[in-house]
Amino acid sequence: MSSHQPSSQSTASSMQVSPATNSSSTNLPVRSIPGGYGRPFFGPISDRLDYFYKQGRDEFFQSRVEKYKSTVYRANMPPGPFIASDPRVIVLLDGKSFPVLFDVTKVEKKDVFTGTYMPSTKLTGGYRVLSYLDPSEPKHEKLKRVLFYLLKARRDHVIPEFSTSFNELFNGVEKELAKNGSASYNDANDQAVFNFLGRAWFGKNPPDTKLGNNGPKLISLWLLFNIGPILSLGLPKIIEELTFHSFPLPSFLVKGSYQKLYDFFYSSAGVVYEEAERQGISKEEACHNILFATCFNTFGGFKIVFPSLLTHLGSAAGEKFHAQLAQEIRSAVSASNGKITMSAMEQMPLMQSVVYEVLRLEPPVMFQYGKAKRDLVIESHDAAFEVKKGEMLFGYQPFATKDPKIFDRPEEFVADRFVGEGAKLLKHVLWSNGPETESPTVSNKQCAGKDFVVFTTRLFVVELFLRYDTFTAEVGTSVLGSAVSITSLKRAS
Ligand code: HEM
C-alpha cells in the first residue's frame, strides 16, 4: 500500500470535479481508478476462477492491491455470468474509503444485500424483504419498526433463554467429548441458536413443534439457495462452475422446506403481527420478513460468530488469558448476587473488548455493496477517486477492519485492544454495516439487530467462562466460517 504519485493526467482530471459532485474538497492526489473488467463474459469468468480456485478470496484482493498499488480498484465480483447481469464493481479495501457504503445519501442499497445478483423473490414468498430495501422505499421504515418492536418486546427473555439453550448445548458437548475425546461444535451450535431464538423471541420451543430438531437443516438448505452463487462448497471445480455458480438453483426444490419454516413463524410470531398491523403490513408479508430476519440475518450470523469466538479465544494465550477473563466475569456476576444482568455485564471491560476484537478480525458478513447515487469522489489513505453515478461500490470488510493505517498489529487477536483509551477505535469496527459507535435507525441500513448481537455475543463469553476455567479447540474450515472441534473443557473450579 505504498503512496502513489499521480500522473499529470489524473491530476488534471481533478479540476473537472464540479463542486456539485465533490462535496468534500480533497487535498489528496486525484487518481483514475486502476484495474479493469476485461472482455465481456471472459473477464468476469477469469476473475471468478481466480477468486474461488486459483487465488482464493484474500489473495484475490491482496494481489490486486499490490498490482495496482491501490486499495481502491476495479474488478469483477462473483457470481457473474449467467446469474448477475453486471458483475463490475469498484473494490474498497481500506478503512477510509469503506464507510462511504454506510452513507445512504451517496449510495443506493436497493437489491444489493447479496451483491451483484439478487436471489429470486420466490425464495421469500414473492416479497422483497427488508434487507433488500433502500431507506428511500416507504416499506423500509415500516418493516424496520416491526423488528425494533420485536427486539424490545422480548428483551427480558434473552438472558434466561440464552442460558437454557447454551447450557443444553454444553451438556451435549461434554458427553460427546467424554465418549469420543473430541466434540464437533457447529451442528450443536446451530441447534442451540435456533432453539434460543424460538424461545426468546416467540416463546416457542422448536423441538415441541412440527419442526422438531429440523429447523437448522431446513434453514441451511434455504440459505444455500440464496447465497450458493457466492460460496464454494468444496465440490470439484467443474461441477460448481457448471451448476450453482452459473445458474440459480430452482427455487421449487426448496419450497417444501421453506413452507415448514413459514408455518412455524406464522403460528408463533403473534407478538409481531400486532405491530405489523399498526404499520399497515399484512400478516403474510410480516411473516416472510420475520422468517428472513430470524433465519438469514440472525441464524446465519450466529452460525459464523460463535465458532469464530471459540476459534480466537481457543488460540489466544490459552489458560492464563482464560483465567483473567473468567476472573473478571465471575467477580462482576458475584457482585450482582450471582446473577447475569445487563449492569453486571457493563463491569466486564476485557470481555467486551474480546467481543469487539472478534467482530473486527472476522466480520461475519464480509461483503457490502452500494450503487453510487450520483457522481462522487472517494478517498483512500493515498488518493482520491472519481466515481460515476450508477457504478457499483463493493467493500471487502476484513481488509477495512484490518487496515494497518488504523490498527496496530492488525492481523493479531489483541484481547484488550478496545479497553480504556482503546474505545476510541470502536468507530472503525464495522461488522453491523456501520461504525460501532453509531446506531441503526429506520432511515439508515445499519443492522437492525446490532445491540442484540453484541449483547448475545457477550452472553456467550459470560456463560462460557462461568461454566469453564479453560478449554481447547481445533479449527478447520467450513462453507460458512470455521469448523470447530472442542478437544478439552475444564469445568469451573
Ligand atoms: C451475528 C449476527 C448478525 C450479523 C453479522 C449481521 C450483519 C448485518 C449486516 C452486515 C447488515 C447490512 C447488510 C447490507 O445492507 O449490506 C445487516 C442488515 C440487517 N440486519 Fe443484521 N446481522 C446480524 C444479526 C441480525 C439480527 C439479530 C437481526 C434481527 C433483527 C438483524 C436484522 C437485520 C436487518 C433487518 C438488516 C437490514 C437493515 C435495513 O434494511 O435497514 N441482523 N446485518
Boltz pocket constraint, residues with backbone or C-beta under 6 A from the ligand:
constraints:
  - pocket:
      binder: B
      contacts: [[A, 109], [A, 112], [A, 113], [A, 130], [A, 131], [A, 132], [A, 133], [A, 140], [A, 144], [A, 147], [A, 151], [A, 293], [A, 294], [A, 297], [A, 298], [A, 300], [A, 301], [A, 302], [A, 305], [A, 364], [A, 365], [A, 367], [A, 368], [A, 369], [A, 430], [A, 431], [A, 432], [A, 433], [A, 441], [A, 442], [A, 444], [A, 445], [A, 446], [A, 447], [A, 448], [A, 449], [A, 450], [A, 452], [A, 453]]
      max_distance: 6.0
